Amino acid sequence: MIGLALDMFRYPYQKDYSYDRHKDVIKKLKFISRIEPGERINVSSVSTANNNLFSSIYRSIFKEGRAKTFQFLNDVIDRSFELVVLYQESQKMSDKITCAHIFEDLLASITGLKNLQTTYSEDRNFYCEVETLIGSIFARLAEFYDNESIYIAPQTKEKIRNIIIPNFEDKQIVEKKRDENKVYEKKGDEKKEEENKGDEKKEEENKVEEKKDKKR
């Protein structure tokens, strides 16, 4: 009984705490999407700063750096996709709407990440790490795009399609040509099958004629 009372006391707090954590992830995702070229991230304060003497001193004191920045970016993107899965399983309309907004912010985050690449263009290793992260976003968005059981707002789905399938019309042409080839191959196989049947029939007729000739 005491345990039940403790659970009843603890549950609302845990629920609110989880919701606050979700909001924090979404806020950070929006933050990434709004990063401008030349700006550096101060992870400790979730803020940006231009490259100057004051920001250099600040970043040195709080041990800000590119490794810490990338860890922040990677964690926020991973947590955001986890929220997408979580909210998609919910039956609440508010969660579905939140999920649609997260898709929008994930798309927008690509712009912020590319701006960071511009800022650190001289650092090939960091540039490639961010490029890999962007590639993983594309890959995961493609999975959701092809999953019919997951709802994505039509305008968001169109944006995803334009990103992951830049040559969509060319792809349609290729797919159409491939389908035409399949039809042509199928007709060819059917024709070949009919010819084989004709040959078999003719062979049977010849055998019958041979038997008749022997009887004579």
N, C-alpha and C positions, 0 to 999 in steps of 0.2 A: 504493500500500500504506500509505504514511504517512497519506494522506488518510482511508482507511478506518479506520485505527486511531484517528485523531482523532475521526471521526464516532461510533465505538463508545464513545469516552470521553465525548463531548459529549451524546449522545442521552439517557442516563438522567437527566442533570442537567436537560436541557430538559424532559423529561417531568415530573419532580418539580416543576420551577419552574412549569410550566403548571398542574399540579394545585394547587399552593399559591396561584396566582392565582385559580383557580376557587373555592377555599375562602374566599379573602379577599372575593370578590364575594358569596358566599352569606352570609358572616358579616355583611357590611354591609347586605344585604337584610333579614336578621333584625333587625338594629339599627334600621333604619327602621320596621319593623313594631311596635316596642316603644316608640316615642316617645310621651310623654304630653303632654296639653295644658299649655301654659305652658313647656315645655322648648325650649331652643335648641340647635342642633347646633354643636359645635366640630369642624370637619372635620379639622383637623390631628391631633387625638388620637382621633377617632371616639368622641366622648363627648357627653353632654348636660349642660346647666347651666340653672338657673333664672335669671331676670332680676334680678341684684343687683349691688352695686358691684364685688365681686371678679370676677364673670364678665364684667362690662363691661370691666374693666381687662385681663383675660386676652384677651378677644376683640379688643381694640384692639391689644395687643402682637402677636398672631399674625395680625392682619388678617383676622379672621373677619367674615363679613357675609352678607347674604341672597343676594347674587349667587353667592358661593362655595358657600353651602348648596344653592342650587337646582342648580348645576352638579354637585355631589356626588350629589344625588338623581337627576337625569336620567341621569348616567353609570351609576349602580348599577342602575337599572331597565333601561336599554338592555343592559348587560352580562348581566343576569340572563336576558333573553329570548334573547340570543345563546347562553347556556349551555343553555337549553331546546332550541333547535334542534340544538346540538351533541350533547347527550346522547340526544336522540330518535333520532339516526342511529346510535347505538352499539347493538351486539347484547348488551352485557353487562347482566345483570340489576341489578347495583349502580348502573350509570348510569341505568337506567330508574327505580329507586327514588329516586335523587338528584333526577332530573327531577321526579318527583311531589312531592317536598318543596319544590322551587323554586316549583312552581305554588301550593302552600299558602302559602309566604312572600310570593309576589306578591299573593295575595289579602289576606293580613294587612297588607301594606305600605300598602294603601289606608287602613286605620284610622290608621296612623301619619301618613300624609300629611294626612288630614283634621284630625288633632290639631294639626299644624303650621299649618294654615289658621286654627284657633282661636287659636293663639299670635300669629299675625301678621294677625289679622282687620282691623286698622286700615290695613294696607298692601294696597291694592286690587290693585296690579300684581303683587305676590308671590302674593297669594291666587289671582289668575287664572292665573298661571303654574303653580301647583300643581294647580289645577283642570284645566288643559289636560293636564298630566302624568297625572292620574288618568283623564281621558278616553282618553288613548292606551293606558293599561293595559287599560281596558275593551275597546277596539277590538281590541287584539292578543289578549286572552284569548278574545274572540268568534271570531277566526280559528282558534285552536287548538280551540275547542269544536266548530266545524263541520267540522274536519278529521278524518275517520275513521281516517286512517293514523297519527295521533298518539295514543299511549296516555295517558289521564288517569284517575287513580283515580276510581271511581264517586262516592265522597263528595265529592271535589274538584270533579268535573264538576257535581254537584248544586249546590254552592255557587256555581260560576261561572254556572250557569243562573239561579239566584235573583238574581244581581247584574245580569247583562246582559239578562235577560228578567223584570223584576219583575212584569209582568202576563202571565205565561206562559199562564194559563188563558184570559184574554181573547184572547190571540193564537191559541190553539187554536180558540176559538169563531169568530174571524174567518177562520182558515184553513178550518175546516169549512164555513162559510157560502160562502166563495169556491169550495171544491170542489163544493158543491151547485149553485152558480150555473153552474159549468163543465158539470156533468152536465145541468142544465136547458137550457143553451145548445146542448149537443151534441144532445140530444133534439129541440130546436127545429129545429136544422139538418137533422137526419135526416128530420124530418117535412116540412120545406120541400122537401128533395131528393126525397122520395117524391111530393109534390104536383106538383113540376116534371116528374117522370117521367110522372105520370098525365096532366098537360096535354100533354106531348109525344106520349104514346100516343094520346090523344084526337084530337090534331091530325093524326096519321098516319092514323087511322081516317077522319077527315073527308076527307082527301085521296083516300083509296081510294074512298070513297063518291062524291066528285065525279067521279073518273075513270069510275066505273061509269055515272053519270048521263049523261056525255058520250057514252059508247058507245051508250047507248040512243037 
